[in-house]
């Protein structure tokens, strides 16, 4: 019975996390927020200027600019949580 419950818990719980796993998750979330920021800028500022569909609203452009800056700041904040170590630094093979 003990082995059975251990197998069940092993199947349910995630494997132990390595620093590389958390680094990859932070990078993925940062990329997601950067994509949202670019979408906000594109939809609110660039698209109305290029297509000319409807009227260009300064309020909408400023709102999209602020949303994009906030999302990009969140992305950079997530990237700052990635630890930097000397082992992960790429070294020059020539010395």
VMD Tcl script that builds the backbone (N, CA, C; Angstrom):
set m [mol new atoms 285]
animate dup $m
set s [atomselect $m all]
$s set {name element resname resid chain x y z} {
  {N N UNK 1 A 0.817 -1.194 0.000}
  {CA C UNK 1 A 0.000 0.000 0.000}
  {C C UNK 1 A 0.863 1.261 0.000}
  {N N UNK 2 A 1.988 1.208 0.698}
  {CA C UNK 2 A 2.873 2.366 0.764}
  {C C UNK 2 A 3.484 2.667 -0.609}
  {N N UNK 3 A 3.871 1.612 -1.345}
  {CA C UNK 3 A 4.435 1.811 -2.677}
  {C C UNK 3 A 3.400 2.387 -3.643}
  {N N UNK 4 A 2.162 1.927 -3.493}
  {CA C UNK 4 A 1.100 2.413 -4.366}
  {C C UNK 4 A 0.869 3.910 -4.149}
  {N N UNK 5 A 0.771 4.321 -2.886}
  {CA C UNK 5 A 0.551 5.747 -2.615}
  {C C UNK 5 A 1.757 6.579 -3.044}
  {N N UNK 6 A 2.956 6.051 -2.932}
  {CA C UNK 6 A 4.149 6.759 -3.383}
  {C C UNK 6 A 4.112 6.948 -4.901}
  {N N UNK 7 A 3.660 5.932 -5.634}
  {CA C UNK 7 A 3.548 6.053 -7.091}
  {C C UNK 7 A 2.496 7.091 -7.480}
  {N N UNK 8 A 1.406 7.111 -6.734}
  {CA C UNK 8 A 0.354 8.092 -7.022}
  {C C UNK 8 A 0.882 9.507 -6.802}
  {N N UNK 9 A 1.540 9.752 -5.658}
  {CA C UNK 9 A 2.076 11.079 -5.379}
  {C C UNK 9 A 3.157 11.471 -6.381}
  {N N UNK 10 A 3.943 10.501 -6.808}
  {CA C UNK 10 A 4.996 10.793 -7.786}
  {C C UNK 10 A 4.390 11.182 -9.132}
  {N N UNK 11 A 3.246 10.579 -9.464}
  {CA C UNK 11 A 2.580 10.904 -10.726}
  {C C UNK 11 A 1.888 12.258 -10.652}
  {N N UNK 12 A 1.399 12.634 -9.475}
  {CA C UNK 12 A 0.655 13.885 -9.329}
  {C C UNK 12 A 1.586 15.082 -9.191}
  {N N UNK 13 A 2.597 14.961 -8.350}
  {CA C UNK 13 A 3.468 16.089 -8.060}
  {C C UNK 13 A 4.473 16.318 -9.189}
  {N N UNK 14 A 4.837 17.566 -9.432}
  {CA C UNK 14 A 5.841 17.838 -10.470}
  {C C UNK 14 A 7.220 17.378 -10.016}
  {N N UNK 15 A 8.119 17.154 -10.953}
  {CA C UNK 15 A 9.469 16.744 -10.577}
  {C C UNK 15 A 10.192 17.877 -9.857}
  {N N UNK 16 A 11.281 17.568 -9.165}
  {CA C UNK 16 A 12.032 18.628 -8.484}
  {C C UNK 16 A 12.512 19.680 -9.488}
  {N N UNK 17 A 12.425 20.923 -9.072}
  {CA C UNK 17 A 12.788 22.025 -9.956}
  {C C UNK 17 A 14.289 22.289 -9.902}
  {N N UNK 18 A 14.856 22.478 -11.044}
  {CA C UNK 18 A 16.245 22.881 -11.169}
  {C C UNK 18 A 16.279 24.376 -11.468}
  {N N UNK 19 A 17.386 25.048 -11.204}
  {CA C UNK 19 A 17.459 26.481 -11.537}
  {C C UNK 19 A 17.179 26.759 -13.012}
  {N N UNK 20 A 17.553 25.839 -13.879}
  {CA C UNK 20 A 17.312 26.023 -15.314}
  {C C UNK 20 A 15.815 26.047 -15.619}
  {N N UNK 21 A 15.022 25.247 -14.881}
  {CA C UNK 21 A 13.580 25.230 -15.105}
  {C C UNK 21 A 12.959 26.584 -14.768}
  {N N UNK 22 A 13.318 27.134 -13.627}
  {CA C UNK 22 A 12.749 28.437 -13.258}
  {C C UNK 22 A 13.234 29.528 -14.207}
  {N N UNK 23 A 14.475 29.438 -14.664}
  {CA C UNK 23 A 14.996 30.406 -15.633}
  {C C UNK 23 A 14.195 30.347 -16.928}
  {N N UNK 24 A 13.896 29.143 -17.392}
  {CA C UNK 24 A 13.117 28.997 -18.619}
  {C C UNK 24 A 11.700 29.546 -18.455}
  {N N UNK 25 A 11.115 29.337 -17.280}
  {CA C UNK 25 A 9.761 29.856 -17.040}
  {C C UNK 25 A 9.752 31.376 -16.999}
  {N N UNK 26 A 10.751 31.983 -16.354}
  {CA C UNK 26 A 10.832 33.438 -16.326}
  {C C UNK 26 A 11.010 33.987 -17.736}
  {N N UNK 27 A 11.836 33.341 -18.539}
  {CA C UNK 27 A 12.052 33.800 -19.918}
  {C C UNK 27 A 10.782 33.663 -20.747}
  {N N UNK 28 A 10.034 32.573 -20.543}
  {CA C UNK 28 A 8.791 32.382 -21.289}
  {C C UNK 28 A 7.751 33.435 -20.911}
  {N N UNK 29 A 7.603 33.714 -19.628}
  {CA C UNK 29 A 6.664 34.742 -19.193}
  {C C UNK 29 A 7.087 36.127 -19.686}
  {N N UNK 30 A 8.382 36.398 -19.654}
  {CA C UNK 30 A 8.877 37.689 -20.143}
  {C C UNK 30 A 8.589 37.831 -21.630}
  {N N UNK 31 A 8.778 36.773 -22.387}
  {CA C UNK 31 A 8.467 36.806 -23.817}
  {C C UNK 31 A 6.987 37.027 -24.075}
  {N N UNK 32 A 6.139 36.429 -23.234}
  {CA C UNK 32 A 4.704 36.622 -23.371}
  {C C UNK 32 A 4.325 38.080 -23.129}
  {N N UNK 33 A 4.859 38.682 -22.082}
  {CA C UNK 33 A 4.545 40.081 -21.795}
  {C C UNK 33 A 5.120 41.016 -22.858}
  {N N UNK 34 A 6.271 40.682 -23.426}
  {CA C UNK 34 A 6.812 41.502 -24.509}
  {C C UNK 34 A 5.923 41.425 -25.747}
  {N N UNK 35 A 5.371 40.256 -26.015}
  {CA C UNK 35 A 4.459 40.102 -27.143}
  {C C UNK 35 A 3.199 40.932 -26.936}
  {N N UNK 36 A 2.664 40.905 -25.709}
  {CA C UNK 36 A 1.484 41.717 -25.411}
  {C C UNK 36 A 1.797 43.213 -25.547}
  {N N UNK 37 A 2.983 43.622 -25.116}
  {CA C UNK 37 A 3.361 45.033 -25.226}
  {C C UNK 37 A 3.437 45.456 -26.691}
  {N N UNK 38 A 4.057 44.630 -27.516}
  {CA C UNK 38 A 4.143 44.956 -28.940}
  {C C UNK 38 A 2.766 44.961 -29.592}
  {N N UNK 39 A 1.890 44.079 -29.149}
  {CA C UNK 39 A 0.524 44.062 -29.684}
  {C C UNK 39 A -0.222 45.341 -29.314}
  {N N UNK 40 A -0.055 45.779 -28.075}
  {CA C UNK 40 A -0.723 47.013 -27.647}
  {C C UNK 40 A -0.229 48.196 -28.463}
  {N N UNK 41 A 1.073 48.276 -28.670}
  {CA C UNK 41 A 1.624 49.372 -29.463}
  {C C UNK 41 A 1.166 49.281 -30.911}
  {N N UNK 42 A 1.175 48.076 -31.448}
  {CA C UNK 42 A 0.780 47.896 -32.849}
  {C C UNK 42 A -0.676 48.204 -33.091}
  {N N UNK 43 A -1.545 47.692 -32.206}
  {CA C UNK 43 A -2.975 47.896 -32.404}
  {C C UNK 43 A -3.417 49.323 -32.079}
  {N N UNK 44 A -2.768 49.934 -31.123}
  {CA C UNK 44 A -3.224 51.254 -30.707}
  {C C UNK 44 A -2.559 52.418 -31.402}
  {N N UNK 45 A -1.341 52.213 -31.894}
  {CA C UNK 45 A -0.596 53.338 -32.456}
  {C C UNK 45 A -0.282 53.118 -33.938}
  {N N UNK 46 A 0.358 52.014 -34.252}
  {CA C UNK 46 A 0.857 51.809 -35.619}
  {C C UNK 46 A -0.270 51.538 -36.607}
  {N N UNK 47 A -1.181 50.644 -36.267}
  {CA C UNK 47 A -2.243 50.274 -37.200}
  {C C UNK 47 A -3.124 51.460 -37.591}
  {N N UNK 48 A -3.590 52.282 -36.637}
  {CA C UNK 48 A -4.399 53.441 -37.075}
  {C C UNK 48 A -3.630 54.419 -37.960}
  {N N UNK 49 A -2.321 54.546 -37.733}
  {CA C UNK 49 A -1.544 55.465 -38.574}
  {C C UNK 49 A -1.366 54.928 -39.984}
  {N N UNK 50 A -1.199 53.628 -40.121}
  {CA C UNK 50 A -0.955 53.039 -41.441}
  {C C UNK 50 A -2.239 52.901 -42.246}
  {N N UNK 51 A -3.283 52.380 -41.629}
  {CA C UNK 51 A -4.503 52.081 -42.383}
  {C C UNK 51 A -5.378 53.293 -42.605}
  {N N UNK 52 A -5.352 54.217 -41.671}
  {CA C UNK 52 A -6.213 55.383 -41.812}
  {C C UNK 52 A -7.675 55.060 -41.577}
  {N N UNK 53 A -7.967 53.869 -41.094}
  {CA C UNK 53 A -9.355 53.495 -40.824}
  {C C UNK 53 A -9.821 54.188 -39.550}
  {N N UNK 54 A -10.845 54.970 -39.668}
  {CA C UNK 54 A -11.347 55.698 -38.516}
  {C C UNK 54 A -10.445 56.870 -38.181}
  {N N UNK 55 A -10.736 57.502 -37.086}
  {CA C UNK 55 A -9.926 58.651 -36.695}
  {C C UNK 55 A -8.858 58.227 -35.703}
  {N N UNK 56 A -7.722 58.870 -35.802}
  {CA C UNK 56 A -6.626 58.608 -34.875}
  {C C UNK 56 A -6.902 59.378 -33.595}
  {N N UNK 57 A -6.941 58.668 -32.485}
  {CA C UNK 57 A -7.251 59.297 -31.210}
  {C C UNK 57 A -5.984 59.375 -30.360}
  {N N UNK 58 A -5.661 60.555 -29.919}
  {CA C UNK 58 A -4.482 60.740 -29.064}
  {C C UNK 58 A -4.664 60.003 -27.746}
  {N N UNK 59 A -5.870 60.015 -27.212}
  {CA C UNK 59 A -6.134 59.344 -25.934}
  {C C UNK 59 A -5.909 57.840 -26.065}
  {N N UNK 60 A -6.406 57.252 -27.164}
  {CA C UNK 60 A -6.206 55.821 -27.386}
  {C C UNK 60 A -4.727 55.499 -27.575}
  {N N UNK 61 A -4.034 56.334 -28.325}
  {CA C UNK 61 A -2.605 56.110 -28.559}
  {C C UNK 61 A -1.821 56.198 -27.250}
  {N N UNK 62 A -2.126 57.190 -26.426}
  {CA C UNK 62 A -1.434 57.321 -25.140}
  {C C UNK 62 A -1.761 56.167 -24.199}
  {N N UNK 63 A -3.014 55.733 -24.218}
  {CA C UNK 63 A -3.406 54.596 -23.385}
  {C C UNK 63 A -2.653 53.341 -23.805}
  {N N UNK 64 A -2.591 53.083 -25.099}
  {CA C UNK 64 A -1.857 51.908 -25.588}
  {C C UNK 64 A -0.366 52.033 -25.313}
  {N N UNK 65 A 0.154 53.240 -25.396}
  {CA C UNK 65 A 1.563 53.457 -25.086}
  {C C UNK 65 A 1.848 53.139 -23.619}
  {N N UNK 66 A 0.993 53.612 -22.730}
  {CA C UNK 66 A 1.177 53.359 -21.297}
  {C C UNK 66 A 1.027 51.873 -20.989}
  {N N UNK 67 A 0.031 51.218 -21.580}
  {CA C UNK 67 A -0.149 49.778 -21.360}
  {C C UNK 67 A 1.072 49.013 -21.859}
  {N N UNK 68 A 1.575 49.371 -23.031}
  {CA C UNK 68 A 2.754 48.711 -23.569}
  {C C UNK 68 A 3.982 48.910 -22.694}
  {N N UNK 69 A 4.155 50.118 -22.174}
  {CA C UNK 69 A 5.299 50.386 -21.295}
  {C C UNK 69 A 5.176 49.583 -20.001}
  {N N UNK 70 A 3.968 49.497 -19.465}
  {CA C UNK 70 A 3.777 48.721 -18.238}
  {C C UNK 70 A 4.059 47.230 -18.475}
  {N N UNK 71 A 3.592 46.699 -19.583}
  {CA C UNK 71 A 3.842 45.287 -19.889}
  {C C UNK 71 A 5.326 45.037 -20.134}
  {N N UNK 72 A 5.993 45.951 -20.821}
  {CA C UNK 72 A 7.430 45.796 -21.063}
  {C C UNK 72 A 8.209 45.910 -19.755}
  {N N UNK 73 A 7.776 46.773 -18.850}
  {CA C UNK 73 A 8.416 46.882 -17.539}
  {C C UNK 73 A 8.241 45.600 -16.741}
  {N N UNK 74 A 7.054 45.016 -16.825}
  {CA C UNK 74 A 6.819 43.742 -16.157}
  {C C UNK 74 A 7.713 42.651 -16.735}
  {N N UNK 75 A 7.888 42.670 -18.038}
  {CA C UNK 75 A 8.770 41.704 -18.689}
  {C C UNK 75 A 10.210 41.860 -18.213}
  {N N UNK 76 A 10.684 43.091 -18.159}
  {CA C UNK 76 A 12.056 43.323 -17.703}
  {C C UNK 76 A 12.225 42.986 -16.231}
  {N N UNK 77 A 11.181 43.183 -15.444}
  {CA C UNK 77 A 11.234 42.799 -14.034}
  {C C UNK 77 A 11.375 41.292 -13.899}
  {N N UNK 78 A 10.610 40.546 -14.694}
  {CA C UNK 78 A 10.738 39.084 -14.656}
  {C C UNK 78 A 12.132 38.643 -15.081}
  {N N UNK 79 A 12.685 39.297 -16.087}
  {CA C UNK 79 A 14.029 38.932 -16.538}
  {C C UNK 79 A 15.085 39.257 -15.481}
  {N N UNK 80 A 14.808 40.232 -14.629}
  {CA C UNK 80 A 15.783 40.559 -13.585}
  {C C UNK 80 A 15.835 39.496 -12.493}
  {N N UNK 81 A 14.829 38.640 -12.409}
  {CA C UNK 81 A 14.829 37.568 -11.409}
  {C C UNK 81 A 15.664 36.361 -11.833}
  {N N UNK 82 A 16.147 36.361 -13.057}
  {CA C UNK 82 A 16.982 35.249 -13.512}
  {C C UNK 82 A 18.369 35.428 -12.914}
  {N N UNK 83 A 18.813 34.446 -12.150}
  {CA C UNK 83 A 20.133 34.600 -11.521}
  {C C UNK 83 A 21.248 34.512 -12.557}
  {N N UNK 84 A 22.257 35.297 -12.351}
  {CA C UNK 84 A 23.410 35.297 -13.241}
  {C C UNK 84 A 24.601 34.759 -12.470}
  {N N UNK 85 A 25.198 33.723 -12.997}
  {CA C UNK 85 A 26.365 33.151 -12.332}
  {C C UNK 85 A 27.529 33.078 -13.310}
  {N N UNK 86 A 28.709 32.991 -12.775}
  {CA C UNK 86 A 29.898 32.928 -13.611}
  {C C UNK 86 A 29.934 31.639 -14.432}
  {N N UNK 87 A 29.318 30.569 -13.918}
  {CA C UNK 87 A 29.325 29.300 -14.653}
  {C C UNK 87 A 28.492 29.390 -15.920}
  {N N UNK 88 A 27.412 30.187 -15.869}
  {CA C UNK 88 A 26.549 30.288 -17.039}
  {C C UNK 88 A 27.080 31.273 -18.074}
  {N N UNK 89 A 28.085 32.060 -17.696}
  {CA C UNK 89 A 28.668 33.023 -18.623}
  {C C UNK 89 A 29.455 32.284 -19.703}
  {N N UNK 90 A 29.222 32.661 -20.924}
  {CA C UNK 90 A 29.962 32.040 -22.023}
  {C C UNK 90 A 31.373 32.612 -22.034}
  {N N UNK 91 A 32.320 31.716 -22.103}
  {CA C UNK 91 A 33.712 32.155 -22.126}
  {C C UNK 91 A 34.286 32.018 -23.521}
  {N N UNK 92 A 35.307 32.778 -23.777}
  {CA C UNK 92 A 35.993 32.740 -25.059}
  {C C UNK 92 A 36.805 31.448 -25.135}
  {N N UNK 93 A 36.623 30.621 -26.172}
  {CA C UNK 93 A 37.387 29.373 -26.260}
  {C C UNK 93 A 38.882 29.604 -26.461}
  {N N UNK 94 A 39.246 30.800 -26.912}
  {CA C UNK 94 A 40.680 31.089 -27.143}
  {C C UNK 94 A 41.376 31.597 -25.890}
  {N N UNK 95 A 40.654 31.736 -24.824}
  {CA C UNK 95 A 41.306 32.171 -23.599}
  {C C UNK 95 A 40.655 33.302 -23.049}
}
mol reanalyze $m
mol bondsrecalc $m
mol representation Tube
mol addrep $m
